[in-house]
Every structure is written in structure tokens, then in C-alpha cells.
Amino acid sequence: RLEFTDAFELRRVRFRYAASQPWVLEDIDLRIPKGMRCGIVGETGCGKSTLLDLIMGLLVPTEGELVVDGERLDRNRLRRWQRIVAHVPQEIYLADMSWSENIAFGQQQASIDQNRVRRSAEQAQISGLIEVRSGGYDQRVGERGVQISGGQRQRVGIARALYRQPGVLILDEATSALDSTTEANVMKAIDALDPDLTVLIVAHRLTTVEKCDLIVELDAGRIVARGTYEELMRDSASFRRLAHPSDGSDL
């Protein structure tokens, strides 16, 4: 695992999938200190997912560089960086296994750290649901988690990410399919996480990122505004349009 003590940065990053294709991201300069909660917003197709893929090391910048604690993230350090990054997608896959096996997903049952499972479940605020059941953490969840709600599945996904003990947690529209009440409960769980954990949130609704330390607004592959929710609502007309689109509250 790579030690992460200060900040990671994207410096003068540009990206396109092929020389014959247009730029997907251009002139991205972004610094994320350790422990920051950063929201990433913008219209569909603006480059949010590509930006996350670059941060996770799934894509390599066409130009520019990703820097962690002042050192370029080259091929030799990339895998070590990926070991401290955990990703929570919009759709959480649950297998017909126990709660413990779903949280420690991919681990052999004999190698699962049950204390870490319980701690991760507590941090994701899903432990209460599990522990009142007769089988506790050994009870089977059911195929694709049909026995639990969407919000509970998302919290299992967060617990699964936290089981990895990450330094960086990425939520990729992880709450966009939830109703507003359930989303608020999931976000409370995220707000209560370790303050040293760096969290990036790609949001479908601006209320999701309202409490972030920094919000980055993308448009056509460029950062067009950055600041707190209050600052962007005051200073960015495009951000205000995202907050109040003509067809409702969603981006």
C-alpha cells in the first residue's frame, strides 16, 4: 500500500481515448488534501466518470500527471495507490452469502477479519440491521440482496469499501437511485466516517454534496467553477442552473 499523508493532485491533465478523437478532459488542475470531502458535479457527458477513472488509475493521462504526496504516480507506484482507493458504484452487487462474506467480498471465509467486518458495518450504519437478525453476520443476505432495501444495499457497499481500510473513498453516483430520505441517511453515514478519510462524491443531486469542503463543477471536460456550496450558489450561474434545472432537482 502507498503511504498517503498530504494530498494528491492532477496537474495539467488532458485525456482522450485516441489521437483521432476529441479531448474528453482538458486543463485539469486539481489538488485534494487528505481528509477532504470533495464533490464533483456537472451535466451528463461532462467528464465526471473519466476524471474518476484517472484518479483510480484505470486510465492514464494523455498529457499531464497524477501526483501523490509530491511524487508522480508512475507505473511502479500505481498498483500501490490502487490498494488504498475504494470505489462504491451506483449498483451494489450482493451474492447469496452471509453478511460477513458480502462485506469482506472476495476474501476466503477463513481469512475474514470479523472484527473488521463489524467495525466497517458500524461505520456504514448497517450494523444495527444485521445484529438484530437471528443469524447475525452469518445469516445469508439472499440472491442480489432481495431481502433488503436499496439504501441498505448501498450501506453494505460502503461497508465493503471500508473493510479495505482505504485512504480514499470514491462514491460514483452511489446514492442517485435512492429516494431523498434514504439518501440523507446514507450521507449521514458518510459524514460520520473517519475525518482522515478522503472522500470524492460524484453526485446526481446537488443536495448530496452540499456539505462537501470543496465542490468541483465540470463542463465539456473542463473545470469551470470550484468552491463551497454557498460560494458556488453565489458566484456561479451555471451551478445555480444545476441546482434548479427546469425538469426538477436532478442534474
BATORVO-374869 format. One record per residue: residue number from 0; x, y, z of N, C-alpha, C, O in turn. Coordinates in steps of 0.2 Angstrom, whole numbers, plus 5000, padded with zeros to 4 digits. Atoms other than C-alpha are relative to their C-alpha. Layout:
   nr    nx    ny    nz   cax   cay   caz    cx    cy    cz    ox    oy    oz
  NUM     X     Y     Z     X     Y     Z     X     Y     Z     X     Y     Z
...
end
This chain:
   nr    nx    ny    nz   cax   cay   caz    cx    cy    cz    ox    oy    oz
    0  5004  4994  5000  5000  5000  5000  5004  5006  5000  5010  5006  5003
    1  4996  4993  5000  5006  5018  4996  4998  5004  5006  4992  5004  5008
    2  5001  4996  4994  5008  5029  5011  4997  5007  4997  4999  5009  4992
    3  5003  4994  5003  4996  5044  5008  4999  5005  5006  4995  5004  5011
    4  5000  4996  4994  4999  5058  5020  4998  5008  4999  4997  5011  5004
    5  5001  4993  5001  4997  5075  5012  4994  5002  4995  4989  5004  4997
    6  5005  4998  5005  4987  5077  4996  5002  4996  4993  5008  4994  4992
    7  4999  5003  5007  4985  5070  4978  4998  5006  4995  4993  5010  4997
    8  5001  4995  5005  4985  5081  4963  4999  4998  4993  5003  4993  4991
    9  5000  5001  5007  4980  5081  4945  5003  5007  4997  5001  5012  4998
   10  4997  4994  5002  4992  5093  4936  5000  5000  4992  5003  4996  4989
   11  5000  4998  5007  4989  5100  4919  4997  4994  4996  5000  4992  4990
   12  5002  5006  5003  4979  5084  4914  4996  5001  4994  4991  5005  4995
   13  5004  5001  5006  4972  5081  4897  4999  4993  4998  5004  4989  4999
   14  5001  5007  5002  4964  5065  4891  4995  4999  4994  4990  5003  4993
   15  5004  5003  5006  4957  5057  4875  5001  4993  4999  5007  4991  5000
   16  5000  5008  5001  4954  5039  4870  5005  4998  4994  5007  4993  4994
   17  4996  5001  5005  4963  5041  4854  5002  5006  4997  4999  5011  4997
   18  4998  4993  5003  4973  5054  4844  4995  5003  4995  4995  5009  4994
   19  5005  4997  5005  4959  5055  4831  4994  5002  5003  4989  5005  5000
   20  5006  4998  4996  4946  5058  4845  5001  5007  5003  5006  5009  5005
   21  4999  4994  4996  4942  5074  4854  5002  4999  5007  5001  4994  5010
   22  4998  5001  4993  4948  5078  4871  4994  4999  5004  4989  5003  5003
   23  5005  5001  4995  4937  5072  4885  5001  5004  5006  4996  5007  5009
   24  4998  4996  4995  4946  5081  4898  5006  5005  4998  5010  5003  4995
   25  4994  4995  5002  4957  5097  4896  5001  5005  5006  4997  5007  5010
   26  4998  4995  4995  4967  5108  4908  4998  4999  5007  4995  5003  5010
   27  5002  5001  4993  4963  5099  4924  5005  5001  5005  5010  4997  5005
   28  4996  4999  4994  4972  5106  4939  4996  4999  5006  4991  5003  5007
   29  5004  5001  4994  4965  5099  4955  5004  4997  5006  5008  4992  5004
   30  4996  5002  4994  4973  5097  4972  4995  4998  5006  4990  5002  5008
   31  5004  5003  4995  4964  5086  4985  5004  4998  5006  5007  4993  5006
   32  4997  5002  4994  4971  5086  5003  4997  4994  5003  4991  4993  5003
   33  5002  5006  4996  4970  5071  5014  4995  5002  5005  4995  5008  5008
   34  5005  4999  4995  4954  5071  5024  4994  5005  4997  4989  5006  5000
   35  5005  4996  5003  4944  5082  5011  4994  4996  4998  4995  4991  4996
   36  5006  5002  5003  4926  5079  5006  4999  5004  4994  4998  5010  4994
   37  5000  4996  5006  4926  5084  4988  4994  4997  4995  4994  4991  4994
   38  5006  5002  5004  4910  5084  4977  5002  5002  4993  5005  5007  4991
   39  4999  4998  5007  4911  5083  4958  4993  4999  4996  4990  4994  4997
   40  5006  4999  5003  4896  5089  4948  5000  5002  4993  5006  5005  4991
   41  5000  4997  5007  4891  5093  4930  4995  4996  4996  4992  4991  4999
   42  5005  5003  5005  4879  5088  4916  5003  4993  4998  5009  4992  4998
   43  4998  5006  5003  4879  5071  4909  5005  5001  4994  5003  5005  4990
   44  4995  5000  5006  4894  5068  4897  5005  5006  5001  5009  5007  4997
   45  4995  4995  4999  4905  5082  4905  5006  4998  5002  5011  5001  5002
   46  4993  5003  4999  4919  5070  4910  5001  4998  5007  5006  4996  5009
   47  4999  5002  4993  4915  5066  4928  5003  4992  5001  5007  4991  5005
   48  4998  5007  4999  4917  5047  4926  5007  4999  4998  5011  4995  5000
   49  4993  5000  5002  4933  5049  4916  5005  5003  5005  5010  5000  5006
   50  4996  4997  4995  4940  5060  4929  5001  4995  5006  5007  4994  5008
   51  4999  5005  4995  4937  5047  4942  5004  4994  4998  5008  4992  5002
   52  4995  5006  5003  4945  5033  4931  5007  5002  5000  5011  4998  5001
   53  4993  4998  5000  4960  5044  4930  5003  5000  5007  5009  4998  5009
   54  4998  5000  4993  4961  5046  4949  5001  4993  5003  5006  4992  5006
   55  4999  5007  4997  4959  5027  4952  5005  4997  4996  5007  4991  4998
   56  4995  5003  5004  4972  5024  4939  4998  4995  4995  5002  4991  4993
   57  5002  5005  5005  4961  5014  4927  5001  5003  4993  5002  4999  4988
   58  4997  4997  5006  4966  5027  4914  5006  5004  5001  5007  5006  5007
   59  4994  4996  4999  4982  5036  4911  4999  5006  4996  4997  5006  4990
   60  5000  4994  5003  4983  5054  4907  5003  5000  4993  5009  4998  4992
   61  4997  4999  5007  4986  5058  4888  5006  5005  5001  5011  5004  4998
   62  4995  4995  4998  4995  5073  4895  5000  5002  5007  4994  5001  5010
   63  5000  4998  4993  5000  5079  4912  5001  4994  5005  5003  4989  5002
   64  4998  5005  4995  5002  5069  4928  4995  5000  5006  4992  5005  5008
   65  5003  5001  4993  4994  5062  4944  5005  5000  5005  5010  4995  5004
   66  4995  5000  4995  5004  5066  4959  4997  4999  5007  4992  5001  5009
   67  5002  5001  4993  5003  5059  4977  5005  5002  5004  5011  4999  5004
   68  4995  4998  4995  5012  5067  4991  5006  5003  4996  5012  5002  4999
   69  4994  4997  5004  5023  5077  4978  5003  4996  4996  5008  4998  4992
   70  4997  5004  5004  5028  5062  4969  4996  4997  4994  4990  4995  4995
   71  5004  5002  5006  5022  5057  4951  4998  4993  5001  5002  4988  5003
   72  5003  5007  4999  5011  5041  4951  5002  4997  4993  4998  4996  4989
   73  4998  5004  5005  5021  5031  4939  4998  4993  5000  4995  4991  5005
   74  5002  5007  5000  5019  5013  4934  5002  4996  5006  4998  4992  5008
   75  4998  5003  4994  5029  5007  4949  4996  5001  5006  4996  4997  5010
   76  5004  4998  4994  5018  5016  4961  4993  4999  4999  4989  5000  5004
   77  5007  5000  5001  5001  5014  4953  4996  4995  5004  4991  4996  5007
   78  5004  5005  4996  4996  4997  4960  5000  5001  5007  4995  5000  5011
   79  5000  4998  4993  5001  5003  4977  4995  5005  5002  4992  5005  5007
   80  5005  4995  4999  4990  5018  4975  4993  4997  5000  4989  4999  5004
   81  5007  5003  5001  4975  5007  4969  4998  4996  5007  4992  4996  5008
   82  5001  5004  4994  4977  4997  4985  4997  5004  5006  4993  5002  5010
   83  5003  4996  4995  4971  5012  4996  4994  5004  4997  4991  5008  5001
   84  5006  4997  5003  4957  5018  4984  4994  4995  5000  4995  4989  4998
   85  5006  5005  5000  4940  5010  4987  4994  5004  4996  4993  5010  4997
   86  5005  4997  5004  4925  5013  4975  4993  4997  5001  4993  4991  5002
   87  5006  5003  4999  4907  5012  4978  4995  5003  4994  4994  5009  4993
   88  5004  4998  5006  4896  5012  4962  4993  5001  5002  4991  5000  5007
   89  5007  4999  5000  4878  5016  4959  4996  4993  5002  4992  4993  5006
   90  5004  5007  4999  4873  4997  4959  5005  4996  5004  5011  4995  5002
   91  4996  5004  4995  4880  4986  4973  4998  4993  4998  4992  4991  4999
   92  5001  5007  5001  4881  4968  4969  5001  4996  5006  5006  4996  5010
   93  4999  5004  4994  4877  4956  4983  4998  4993  4998  4994  4991  4994
   94  5000  5007  5002  4879  4937  4982  4996  4997  5006  4995  5000  5011
   95  5004  5004  4995  4868  4924  4991  5005  4997  5005  5006  4991  5005
   96  4995  5002  4995  4881  4923  5005  4998  5004  5007  4994  5007  5007
   97  5001  4997  4994  4882  4929  5023  5002  5007  5000  5005  5010  4995
   98  4999  4993  5000  4883  4947  5028  5008  5001  5000  5010  5005  4997
   99  4993  4999  4999  4901  4945  5033  5004  4999  4993  5008  5002  4991
  100  4997  5002  5006  4906  4937  5016  4998  5006  4995  5003  5007  4990
  101  5002  4995  5004  4897  4951  5007  5004  5007  5001  5006  5010  4997
  102  4996  4994  4998  4906  4965  5017  5007  4999  4998  5011  5003  4996
  103  4993  5002  5002  4923  4956  5015  5000  4997  4993  5003  4991  4992
  104  5001  5003  5006  4919  4952  4997  5006  4998  4997  5011  5003  4996
  105  4994  5002  5003  4932  4942  4988  5005  4996  5005  5010  4993  5002
  106  4996  5004  4995  4940  4935  5004  4998  4993  5001  4991  4992  5001
  107  5002  5007  4998  4940  4917  5008  4997  5000  5007  5000  5004  5011
  108  5003  4999  4994  4929  4914  5023  5004  4999  5006  5004  5003  5011
  109  4995  5001  4994  4943  4908  5034  5004  5006  5001  5007  5006  5007
  110  4995  4995  4999  4953  4923  5031  4996  5007  5002  5000  5012  5002
  111  5004  4994  4999  4939  4936  5035  5001  5002  5007  5001  4998  5012
  112  4999  4997  4994  4943  4948  5049  4993  5002  5003  4991  5007  5001
  113  5007  4998  4998  4926  4948  5059  5000  5006  5004  4995  5010  5004
  114  5000  4994  4996  4931  4962  5070  5000  5006  4995  4997  5011  4996
  115  5000  4995  5005  4935  4972  5054  4993  5001  4997  4991  5006  4995
  116  5007  5000  5003  4918  4967  5047  4995  5004  5004  4992  5008  5002
  117  5005  4997  4996  4909  4973  5062  5001  5008  5000  4997  5012  5001
  118  4998  4993  5000  4919  4989  5063  4997  5004  4993  4995  5010  4994
  119  5002  4997  5007  4915  4993  5044  4993  5001  5000  4990  5006  4998
  120  5007  5000  5000  4897  4989  5047  4997  5006  5004  4992  5009  5003
  121  5002  4994  4995  4896  5001  5062  5001  5007  4996  4997  5011  4997
  122  4999  4993  5004  4904  5015  5051  4995  5001  4995  4993  5007  4994
  123  5005  4999  5005  4892  5012  5037  4993  5000  5003  4988  5001  4999
  124  5007  5000  4996  4877  5012  5050  4996  4994  4997  4990  4996  4996
  125  5004  5005  5002  4872  4995  5044  5000  4994  5005  4996  4989  5005
  126  4999  5005  4995  4877  4985  5060  4993  4999  5004  4992  4993  5005
  127  5006  5001  4996  4860  4988  5069  4995  4995  4996  4992  4991  4999
  128  5004  5004  5004  4851  4980  5054  5002  4992  5001  4998  4988  5001
  129  4998  5006  5001  4862  4965  5054  5000  4996  5007  4998  4990  5008
  130  4999  5003  4993  4864  4962  5073  4994  4998  5003  4993  4994  5008
  131  5007  5002  4997  4845  4961  5077  4998  4993  4997  4993  4991  4999
  132  5002  5006  5003  4844  4946  5065  5002  4994  5003  5008  4994  5007
  133  4999  5007  4996  4844  4928  5072  5007  4998  4998  5011  4996  5003
  134  4993  5003  5002  4860  4923  5062  5005  5005  5000  5011  5004  5000
  135  4994  4995  5000  4869  4940  5064  5004  5000  4994  5001  5000  4988
  136  4996  4999  5006  4883  4942  5052  5001  4993  4996  5004  4993  4991
  137  5000  5007  5004  4882  4923  5047  4994  4999  4996  4994  4994  4992
  138  5007  5001  5004  4864  4925  5040  5002  5002  4993  5005  5006  4991
  139  4999  4999  5008  4863  4924  5021  4996  5006  4999  4990  5007  5001
  140  5003  4994  5002  4858  4940  5013  4994  4999  4995  4990  5002  4994
  141  5005  5001  5006  4848  4932  4998  5003  5002  4994  5007  5007  4994
  142  4997  4999  5007  4852  4932  4980  4999  5008  4998  4993  5010  4998
  143  5000  4993  5001  4856  4950  4975  4997  5005  5005  4995  5010  5004
  144  5002  4996  4994  4851  4956  4992  4992  5002  4999  4990  5008  5001
  145  5007  4998  5001  4832  4955  4988  4996  5001  5006  4991  5003  5006
  146  5003  5000  4994  4828  4954  5006  5001  5007  5004  4998  5008  5009
  147  4999  4993  4997  4834  4972  5010  4999  5005  4995  4998  5004  4989
  148  5002  4995  5005  4831  4989  5003  5006  5003  4997  5011  5001  4998
  149  4994  4997  5004  4841  5000  4991  5005  5004  5004  5011  5003  5003
  150  4995  4996  4995  4848  5011  5005  5004  4995  5004  5010  4997  5005
  151  4996  5005  4996  4853  4996  5015  5005  4997  4995  5011  4995  4998
  152  4995  5002  5005  4862  4989  4999  5006  5004  5000  5011  5002  5000
  153  4995  4995  5001  4871  5005  4997  5005  5000  5006  5011  5001  5006
  154  4996  5000  4994  4877  5004  5015  5004  4994  5001  5010  4995  5004
  155  4996  5006  5000  4883  4987  5013  5006  5001  4995  5012  4999  4997
  156  4994  4998  5005  4893  4994  4998  5005  5004  5003  5011  5003  5002
  157  4996  4996  4996  4900  5007  5009  5004  4996  5005  5010  4997  5006
  158  4996  5004  4996  4905  4994  5022  5005  4996  4997  5010  4995  4999
  159  4995  5004  5004  4913  4983  5009  5006  5005  4998  5012  5002  4999
  160  4995  4996  5002  4923  4998  5003  5005  5002  5007  5011  5002  5006
  161  4996  4999  4994  4928  5002  5021  5004  4994  5003  5009  4995  5007
  162  4997  5006  4998  4933  4984  5025  5007  5000  4997  5012  4998  5000
  163  4993  4999  5003  4948  4988  5013  5004  5005  5004  5010  5005  5002
  164  4997  4995  4997  4953  5001  5025  5004  5005  4996  5010  5006  4996
  165  4997  4996  5005  4956  5014  5011  5002  5007  5003  5000  5009  5008
  166  4998  4993  4999  4964  5031  5011  4996  5004  4997  4995  5010  4999
  167  5005  4996  5004  4952  5037  4998  4994  4996  4998  4995  4990  4996
  168  5006  5003  5001  4934  5033  4996  4997  5004  4994  4996  5010  4995
  169  5004  4997  5006  4925  5036  4979  4993  4998  5000  4992  4992  4999
  170  5008  5001  5001  4906  5037  4978  4998  5002  4993  4997  5008  4992
  171  5001  4999  5007  4902  5036  4960  4992  5000  4999  4989  4995  4997
  172  5008  5000  5000  4883  5042  4960  4997  4994  5004  4992  4991  5002
  173  5002  5006  4996  4881  5029  4974  4993  5001  5003  4991  4996  5005
  174  5007  4999  4997  4865  5037  4980  4995  5003  4995  4989  5004  4997
  175  5005  4997  5005  4857  5043  4964  4994  4996  4999  4989  4999  4997
  176  5007  5004  5001  4844  5029  4963  4996  5000  5007  4991  4996  5007
  177  5003  5000  4994  4839  5032  4981  4995  5006  5001  4996  5011  4998
  178  5004  4995  4999  4824  5042  4987  5004  5005  5005  5009  5003  5008
  179  4996  4995  4996  4829  5058  4996  5001  4999  5007  5006  5000  5010
  180  5000  5002  4993  4825  5051  5014  5006  4995  5001  5010  4996  5005
  181  4995  5005  4999  4836  5036  5011  5007  5003  4998  5012  5001  5002
  182  4993  4997  5001  4850  5046  5003  5002  5004  5006  5008  5004  5007
  183  4998  4996  4994  4850  5058  5018  5003  4995  5005  5008  4997  5008
  184  4997  5004  4995  4853  5043  5029  5006  4997  4998  5011  4996  5002
  185  4993  5002  5003  4867  5036  5018  5005  5005  5001  5011  5004  5003
  186  4995  4995  4999  4875  5053  5018  5002  5001  5007  5008  5003  5009
  187  4998  4999  4993  4874  5054  5037  5005  4995  5002  5010  4996  5006
  188  4995  5005  4999  4884  5038  5037  5007  5002  4998  5012  5001  5001
  189  4994  4998  5003  4897  5045  5026  5003  5006  5004  5009  5007  5005
  190  4997  4995  4996  4898  5061  5036  5003  4998  5007  5008  5002  5009
  191  4997  5002  4993  4902  5051  5052  5006  4996  4999  5009  4994  5004
  192  4994  5004  5001  4917  5042  5044  5006  5004  5003  5006  5010  5004
  193  4993  4997  4997  4935  5045  5050  5002  5006  4996  5002  5006  4990
  194  4998  4994  5004  4940  5063  5046  5006  5000  4996  5007  5004  4992
  195  4994  5001  5004  4956  5057  5039  4999  4997  4994  5003  4997  4989
  196  5002  5003  5006  4947  5048  5026  4999  5005  4994  4994  5009  4996
  197  5002  4996  5006  4947  5057  5009  4995  4997  4996  4995  4991  4994
  198  5006  5002  5003  4930  5056  5001  4999  5004  4993  4999  5010  4994
  199  5002  4997  5007  4926  5060  4982  4993  4998  4999  4992  4992  4999
  200  5007  5001  5001  4907  5061  4978  4998  5003  4994  4998  5009  4993
  201  5003  4998  5006  4901  5061  4961  4992  5000  5001  4989  4995  5003
  202  5007  5000  4998  4883  5067  4963  4995  5001  4995  4996  5004  4989
  203  5005  4999  5005  4867  5066  4954  4995  5006  5002  4992  5009  4998
  204  5004  4994  4997  4858  5079  4966  5005  5004  5004  5010  5002  5007
  205  4995  4996  4997  4867  5094  4972  4999  5000  5008  5004  5001  5011
  206  5001  5001  4992  4860  5091  4990  5005  4995  5002  5007  4995  5008
  207  4995  5005  4998  4872  5076  4990  5006  5003  5002  5010  5000  5007
  208  4993  4997  4999  4887  5087  4990  5000  5007  5004  5005  5010  5004
  209  5001  4993  4997  4880  5102  5000  5005  5001  5005  5007  5007  5007
  210  4996  5000  4994  4891  5098  5015  5008  4999  4998  5012  4999  5003
  211  4993  5001  5002  4907  5095  5005  5005  5006  5001  5003  5012  5001
  212  4995  4995  4999  4923  5105  5009  5001  5004  4993  5003  5010  4993
  213  4999  4997  5007  4925  5108  4990  4996  4997  4995  4995  4991  4995
  214  5004  5003  5006  4914  5106  4975  5003  5002  4994  5005  5008  4993
  215  4997  4999  5006  4921  5105  4958  4995  4999  4994  4991  4994  4994
  216  5005  5000  5005  4910  5109  4943  5003  4999  4993  5007  5003  4991
  217  4997  5002  5007  4914  5101  4926  4995  5002  4995  4989  5001  4996
  218  5004  4999  5006  4908  5107  4909  5004  4999  4994  5009  5002  4993
  219  4997  5001  5007  4913  5100  4892  5008  4998  5002  5012  5000  4998
  220  4993  5002  4999  4929  5092  4900  5004  5005  5004  5010  5003  5005
  221  4996  4995  4996  4935  5107  4910  4997  5002  5006  4991  5002  5007
  222  5003  4998  4994  4933  5113  4927  4998  5008  4999  5003  5012  4998
  223  5002  4993  5001  4923  5129  4926  4998  5004  5006  4998  5010  5006
  224  5001  4996  4993  4920  5133  4945  5002  4995  5005  5002  4989  5004
  225  4998  5004  4994  4926  5127  4962  4999  5004  5006  5000  5010  5006
  226  5001  4996  4994  4922  5132  4979  4995  4996  5005  4993  4990  5003
  227  5006  5003  4996  4909  5128  4993  4994  5000  4997  4993  5004  4992
  228  5007  5000  5003  4891  5125  4990  4998  5007  5000  4995  5010  4995
  229  5003  4993  4999  4887  5143  4997  5004  5004  4995  5001  5009  4992
  230  4996  4995  5005  4901  5151  4986  4998  4999  4993  4997  5003  4989
  231  5002  5001  5007  4896  5142  4970  4992  5003  4999  4991  5005  4993
  232  5007  4997  5001  4877  5147  4973  5001  5007  4999  4996  5010  4996
  233  4999  4992  5000  4883  5165  4975  5003  5002  4993  5001  5007  4990
  234  4995  4997  5005  4896  5166  4961  4999  4996  4993  5001  4999  4988
  235  5000  5004  5006  4892  5153  4948  4993  4999  4997  4989  4996  5000
  236  5006  5000  5003  4877  5155  4936  4998  4993  4998  4993  4990  4998
  237  5001  5006  5002  4880  5138  4929  4998  4995  5005  4995  4990  5005
  238  5001  5004  4994  4880  5130  4946  4993  5001  5002  4989  4996  5004
  239  5007  4999  4998  4864  5138  4950  4995  4997  4996  4989  4994  4998
  240  5005  5003  5005  4856  5131  4934  5000  4992  5002  4995  4989  5001
  241  5000  5007  4998  4862  5114  4940  4995  4998  5006  4992  4993  5007
  242  5004  5000  4994  4854  5117  4957  4992  5000  4999  4988  4997  5002
  243  5007  4999  5001  4837  5122  4949  4999  4999  4992  4997  5004  4989
  244  5002  5002  5007  4835  5113  4932  4993  5001  4999  4989  5000  5003
  245  5007  4999  5001  4819  5116  4923  4996  4994  5001  4990  4994  5002
  246  5004  5007  5000  4814  5097  4924  5000  4997  5007  4998  4992  5008
  247  5000  5003  4993  4816  5095  4943  5007  5001  5003  5011  5006  5001
  248  4994  4998  4996  4830  5094  4956  5006  4996  4998  5012  4997  5000
  249  4995  5004  5002  4841  5081  4947  5004  5003  4995  5002  5008  4991
  250  4996  4997  5005  4856  5085  4936  4998  4997  4994  5002  4999  4989
end
